Amino acid sequence: MPLTILAQITAQPGKEALVRAELEKLIPITRAEEGCIQYDLHVDNFNPGFFVFYENWQNRELWQTHMNAPHLAAYMAATDGAVAEFTLNEMTGIG
């Protein structure tokens, strides 16, 4: 069963450009990963510091591999202190 991930990231005030640049770096690397079906980044039209990743993965195990990948660790290090809030939902389609 495919897994859908909704990841919401809110940048600290003044850190919007840094967080956006680091999130954008993840896109081509992640899309090339095994199991990645969809990996789309969105920014709020009225709040440039609010981002959402909409992701679809073949299964939870391959998503977990992604979560432990070196490029995710590099993102975490680069944005340390720059992210005010992070919410992640693991979801399953129902219709």
Backbone bond lengths (Angstrom), bond angles and torsions (degrees), N, CA, C in turn:
res aa  C-N    CA-C-N  psi(-1)  N-CA   C-N-CA  omega(-1)  CA-C   N-CA-C  phi
1 M - - - 1.453 - - 1.528 108.52 -
2 P 1.323 117.72 125.60 1.472 120.19 177.88 1.525 111.82 -61.48
3 L 1.318 115.23 152.30 1.452 123.08 179.71 1.521 109.19 -114.32
4 T 1.327 116.84 130.76 1.457 122.15 175.03 1.518 108.12 -105.33
5 I 1.331 115.20 134.64 1.458 122.00 178.15 1.516 108.49 -117.10
6 L 1.315 115.91 133.35 1.452 122.54 171.96 1.523 106.21 -118.26
7 A 1.313 116.12 109.55 1.463 122.03 -178.70 1.521 108.54 -112.25
8 Q 1.325 116.35 122.03 1.458 122.10 -178.84 1.531 108.95 -112.14
9 I 1.322 116.22 126.81 1.455 122.52 -175.63 1.523 108.39 -125.43
10 T 1.323 116.74 127.11 1.452 121.63 175.86 1.523 108.37 -115.69
11 A 1.320 115.95 122.30 1.464 121.49 179.99 1.528 110.54 -78.71
12 Q 1.323 115.15 150.56 1.462 120.40 171.33 1.532 107.61 -64.91
13 P 1.330 118.00 148.08 1.471 120.00 176.00 1.532 110.73 -54.98
14 G 1.327 115.18 132.69 1.452 121.11 -178.36 1.520 114.19 87.69
15 K 1.335 117.39 -7.93 1.470 122.02 -178.63 1.523 112.60 -111.16
16 E 1.327 116.49 10.73 1.471 121.04 -175.86 1.524 112.40 -58.22
17 A 1.319 117.86 -46.09 1.470 121.22 -177.03 1.521 111.21 -66.61
18 L 1.328 117.44 -39.52 1.469 121.10 178.27 1.514 110.75 -62.78
19 V 1.322 116.65 -49.85 1.466 120.33 -178.30 1.523 110.14 -62.39
20 R 1.327 117.11 -43.63 1.469 120.18 179.85 1.527 110.65 -60.41
21 A 1.310 117.50 -46.48 1.470 120.65 -178.75 1.522 111.03 -61.17
22 E 1.320 117.00 -41.11 1.469 120.18 -179.64 1.531 111.22 -70.26
23 L 1.323 117.62 -37.24 1.468 120.53 176.56 1.528 110.84 -65.02
24 E 1.334 116.22 -41.59 1.465 120.00 -179.54 1.523 111.78 -62.83
25 K 1.325 117.82 -31.36 1.467 121.44 177.86 1.529 111.70 -63.01
26 L 1.320 117.07 -28.25 1.467 121.10 -176.86 1.526 112.91 -73.52
27 I 1.325 117.17 -24.44 1.468 120.59 -169.69 1.535 113.25 -60.98
28 P 1.330 120.60 -58.28 1.475 117.93 -175.84 1.530 113.17 -65.84
29 I 1.322 116.89 -34.99 1.474 120.01 -179.89 1.519 110.05 -66.21
30 T 1.330 115.85 -45.83 1.463 119.96 -176.76 1.519 111.62 -69.36
31 R 1.319 117.40 -40.20 1.467 119.53 -179.96 1.523 111.94 -61.25
32 A 1.315 117.35 -23.83 1.468 121.70 179.16 1.524 112.78 -86.07
33 E 1.323 117.51 -7.04 1.464 120.89 -177.45 1.526 111.63 -72.41
34 E 1.321 114.88 149.60 1.457 120.61 174.65 1.521 109.57 -61.18
35 G 1.316 116.14 131.70 1.453 120.95 175.94 1.512 115.06 92.98
36 C 1.326 118.17 -11.03 1.460 120.65 -179.91 1.527 109.61 -79.36
37 I 1.315 116.25 119.13 1.462 122.47 177.80 1.524 109.61 -96.24
38 Q 1.321 115.92 -41.20 1.469 121.84 -177.19 1.520 108.66 -151.57
39 Y 1.336 116.49 138.71 1.469 121.62 -179.84 1.525 107.02 -150.70
40 D 1.324 115.71 90.18 1.459 121.68 -172.62 1.525 110.64 -117.41
41 L 1.328 115.81 129.77 1.459 122.52 178.51 1.522 109.68 -99.67
42 H 1.324 115.60 136.43 1.459 122.63 178.25 1.520 109.19 -127.34
43 V 1.338 116.22 149.33 1.464 122.14 173.70 1.524 107.75 -122.30
44 D 1.322 116.06 141.97 1.456 121.40 178.90 1.531 110.06 -64.26
45 N 1.317 117.42 136.44 1.467 122.21 -177.84 1.526 113.43 -67.00
46 F 1.325 117.06 -20.89 1.459 120.17 -176.22 1.528 113.27 -119.38
47 N 1.324 116.31 -5.56 1.465 121.47 179.11 1.523 107.59 -135.24
48 P 1.329 118.73 95.68 1.467 121.64 -175.21 1.525 114.64 -67.87
49 G 1.318 116.65 -1.59 1.460 119.97 178.25 1.517 113.62 -105.17
50 F 1.341 117.14 7.33 1.466 121.11 -179.70 1.525 109.20 -113.66
51 F 1.335 115.26 120.41 1.461 122.35 -175.68 1.522 110.60 -123.63
52 V 1.329 115.46 149.50 1.462 121.55 175.82 1.518 108.71 -134.36
53 F 1.329 115.19 127.77 1.457 120.56 167.81 1.518 107.15 -96.46
54 Y 1.342 116.25 128.52 1.453 122.70 171.08 1.515 105.83 -108.77
55 E 1.326 115.25 115.43 1.466 120.92 -172.65 1.519 110.78 -124.96
56 N 1.319 116.11 145.95 1.459 122.30 169.88 1.517 108.21 -130.36
57 W 1.334 114.96 131.57 1.459 122.90 -177.40 1.519 109.36 -125.77
58 Q 1.333 115.56 150.89 1.470 120.05 179.89 1.519 111.39 -60.22
59 N 1.333 116.71 -37.08 1.463 120.57 177.92 1.529 109.69 -162.61
60 R 1.318 116.11 169.98 1.462 121.48 -176.66 1.530 111.96 -66.50
61 E 1.308 117.31 -34.67 1.461 120.72 -178.75 1.533 111.52 -62.33
62 L 1.326 117.21 -43.12 1.464 120.19 178.86 1.523 111.12 -70.10
63 W 1.325 117.51 -33.37 1.461 119.96 174.22 1.534 110.67 -65.50
64 Q 1.319 116.82 -39.32 1.464 120.32 177.89 1.530 110.83 -63.41
65 T 1.316 117.12 -36.66 1.465 120.35 175.27 1.521 109.51 -60.86
66 H 1.326 116.37 -43.23 1.463 121.48 176.59 1.530 110.68 -59.07
67 M 1.322 116.88 -44.55 1.463 120.64 -176.57 1.531 112.38 -64.42
68 N 1.325 116.86 -22.22 1.464 121.39 179.57 1.526 112.69 -101.59
69 A 1.334 116.71 9.21 1.464 121.28 -177.03 1.533 111.63 -73.54
70 P 1.331 116.83 151.57 1.465 120.58 -179.99 1.533 114.22 -58.64
71 H 1.335 118.05 -34.43 1.461 118.57 -179.57 1.530 112.36 -68.98
72 L 1.332 117.91 -26.48 1.465 119.73 174.10 1.520 110.46 -72.32
73 A 1.326 116.72 -38.77 1.467 120.55 176.67 1.532 110.20 -63.85
74 A 1.323 117.38 -39.16 1.466 121.44 178.75 1.526 110.13 -65.35
75 Y 1.334 117.30 -40.34 1.468 121.15 176.59 1.527 110.17 -60.90
76 M 1.327 116.83 -46.13 1.460 120.95 -179.16 1.527 110.80 -59.93
77 A 1.317 116.71 -42.37 1.467 120.41 179.74 1.525 111.01 -66.88
78 A 1.322 116.79 -42.16 1.467 121.26 -176.84 1.525 112.63 -68.69
79 T 1.343 116.97 -28.28 1.465 120.51 -177.15 1.523 112.53 -106.77
80 D 1.312 117.74 12.01 1.463 121.18 179.82 1.527 109.70 -55.77
81 G 1.336 116.73 122.29 1.456 121.44 -178.90 1.519 114.57 84.29
82 A 1.331 117.80 -7.25 1.464 121.29 -177.68 1.525 112.81 -99.03
83 V 1.329 117.73 -10.59 1.461 122.39 -179.29 1.528 108.95 -104.69
84 A 1.333 115.58 122.37 1.459 121.01 -179.41 1.522 111.60 -81.54
85 E 1.347 115.79 -36.71 1.458 119.96 -175.62 1.515 109.90 -151.81
86 F 1.330 114.85 142.99 1.467 121.26 177.65 1.520 107.83 -139.40
87 T 1.313 116.16 125.89 1.461 121.62 177.74 1.515 108.04 -128.07
88 L 1.321 116.39 133.21 1.460 121.24 -179.17 1.520 108.85 -128.06
89 N 1.328 115.69 131.00 1.453 121.88 176.03 1.511 109.67 -120.34
90 E 1.332 116.49 128.33 1.460 122.63 171.51 1.533 105.85 -94.40
91 M 1.331 116.71 124.48 1.450 120.38 -171.93 1.533 111.43 -131.37
92 T 1.328 114.39 154.71 1.453 121.98 176.44 1.523 108.24 -125.08
93 G 1.312 116.67 132.30 1.467 120.76 178.73 1.509 111.58 -64.83
94 I 1.342 115.84 144.54 1.468 120.41 179.83 1.520 112.41 -125.09
95 G 1.294 117.34 4.46 1.456 116.07 179.35 1.487 113.97 177.75
